[in-house]
Amino acid sequence: MSKAGRGASGPKRSGGAGGSRPGQRGSAQGGRGPQGRGRNQAAGRRSGGPQGGGREADPRTPGRGLGGKQVEGRQAVRELLMAEKRKIYDIFISGELEGDAGVSDIVEIARAQRVPLTYIARAKLDREARSESPQGVLALAAELEEADLGELLRTRNGVKPFLVAVDGVTDPGNLGAIIRNCDGAGVTGVLLPKHRAVHVTPTVAKASAGAIEHVPIALVPGLPATLATLKDHGIWIVGLDDSADRELFELESLANEPICLVLGAEGDGLSRLVRQRCDSIVAIPMLGRVSSLNVSAAAALSTYEITRGRSKLS
């Protein structure tokens, strides 16, 4: 398919064909949380703590979808409540924070939404936490809903697709920071491989500061085949790799086109097949002794460079 606005100076295409389908939607599950009795501060008071008859499967167990069933940290839980996009089964707050102004808005919103909220001992909450510092707040919710890949390929309200694909990123802190960057830069969707990549864990949710609730994320079965599908829909594929000959700042001419930025794994960079699917490979110029940036820092620089280019051309 030909692309609007392509000129002689545009990047050359590499070969490759194929297709993909968006990942199958996983079932939303909720379930048991930290054990023990607590003082319930919202509707649905229960005895014996968060356990109860007829509860769904433990939301911390791995699912087949995106994940995101356990959310930790004040900002992440706050955004979970404010987004109102998925069912919240329980919120647990450390007992020492009862009456604390830092969590008062979480308590207020939970009460308004009739979400069960329980104060429990800090030690119990920390034992149940899966991130380094849950900040005394933990929530159990339905799994994140996967975005439909076909929807992400469409121009909506005059905004052309601005996608970020993650190739083999396995560090949850990095993925969370990438998603947070994407939210700030106006990225319209994130593509996450089903395999060879971390999904949305409690650490990802916390590192994203709640951005997982707002950035559409599609699980794709194979990134190389998915990138070929994107090409068929007129989307430019730009890979970020420190070994490239072109600089990131040469992309301004493509900023206003439908574009997908591909970020490589920590250390390994872009995989061979993904690299072959890219129309162009660019690098962030490094003027010091260190050869590259952390992938989340590179994501921030590159996504905002595209956003800057779009704002200049609009």
HELIX and SHEET records of a PDB file:
HELIX    1   1 ARG A   74  ALA A   83  1                                  10    
HELIX    2   2 GLY A   95  LEU A   97  5                                   3    
HELIX    3   3 ALA A  101  VAL A  103  5                                   3    
HELIX    4   4 SER A  104  ALA A  112  1                                   9    
HELIX    5   5 ARG A  122  GLU A  128  1                                   7    
HELIX    6   6 LEU A  149  LEU A  152  1                                   4    
HELIX    7   7 PRO A  172  ALA A  185  1                                  14    
HELIX    8   8 PRO A  202  ALA A  207  1                                   6    
HELIX    9   9 ALA A  211  GLU A  213  5                                   3    
HELIX   10  10 LEU A  223  ASP A  232  1                                  10    
HELIX   11  11 LEU A  248  GLU A  250  5                                   3    
HELIX   12  12 GLU A  252  LEU A  254  5                                   3    
HELIX   13  13 ARG A  272  ARG A  277  1                                   6    
HELIX   14  14 VAL A  295  LEU A  313  1                                  19    
SHEET    1   A 5 ARG A  39  ASN A  40  0                                        
SHEET    2   A 5 LEU A 117  ILE A 120 -1                                        
SHEET    3   A 5 ILE A  88  SER A  94  1                                        
SHEET    4   A 5 VAL A 137  ALA A 141 -1                                        
SHEET    5   A 5 GLN A  70  GLU A  72 -1                                        
SHEET    1   B 7 ILE A 217  VAL A 220  0                                        
SHEET    2   B 7 GLY A 189  PRO A 193  1                                        
SHEET    3   B 7 PHE A 162  VAL A 166  1                                        
SHEET    4   B 7 ILE A 259  LEU A 263  1                                        
SHEET    5   B 7 TRP A 236  LEU A 240  1                                        
SHEET    6   B 7 SER A 280  ALA A 283  1                                        
SHEET    7   B 7 ARG A 246  GLU A 247  1                                        
END                                                                             
